[in-house]
Amino acid sequence: MGKLKILLVDDEPDFVELIGIRIIEWGYDFLKAFNGREAIETVKNKKPDIIILDYVMPMMDGVSILKEIRKFNDGVPVIMFTNYPDMKTMANTKKLGISAFIPKLSVYPDVLTSLKATLEMIEKKLKKKEGAV
């Protein structure tokens, strides 16, 4: 398994660039999309190993984007960023195969620590699955 490709989907360019720098520093390939259409096309064409989705975005929210992605890719792990984590949101999205919810309250240090730990956990699962094939 080579470098994992991580797709970050968020409508805030500054946030995308900041998180992207960290993802690259952690040794992953970084892909980005700023809206649902770009995200769906990137998943189809670049086949990321992990998707990080913002829950709240204009026009098409993270859940709507993920529902579209699940129509053609039901296995890619997904991490959902949200400013408003609540039990109802999490319960309604469990069936979509979301690996983790990370509160998007501040960029340093909690969000980055949580994101890195989650990416490492998913990477281990992917490597284990690949070894079992």
Secondary structure as GFF3:
##gff-version 3
##sequence-region A 1 133
A	DSSP	beta_strand	5	9	.	.	.	ID=ss1
A	DSSP	alpha_helix	13	25	.	.	.	ID=ss2
A	DSSP	beta_strand	29	33	.	.	.	ID=ss3
A	DSSP	alpha_helix	36	46	.	.	.	ID=ss4
A	DSSP	beta_strand	50	54	.	.	.	ID=ss5
A	DSSP	alpha_helix	62	70	.	.	.	ID=ss6
A	DSSP	beta_strand	78	82	.	.	.	ID=ss7
A	DSSP	alpha_helix	87	93	.	.	.	ID=ss8
A	DSSP	three_ten_helix	94	96	.	.	.	ID=ss9
A	DSSP	beta_strand	98	103	.	.	.	ID=ss10
A	DSSP	pi_helix	107	111	.	.	.	ID=ss11
A	DSSP	alpha_helix	112	132	.	.	.	ID=ss12
###
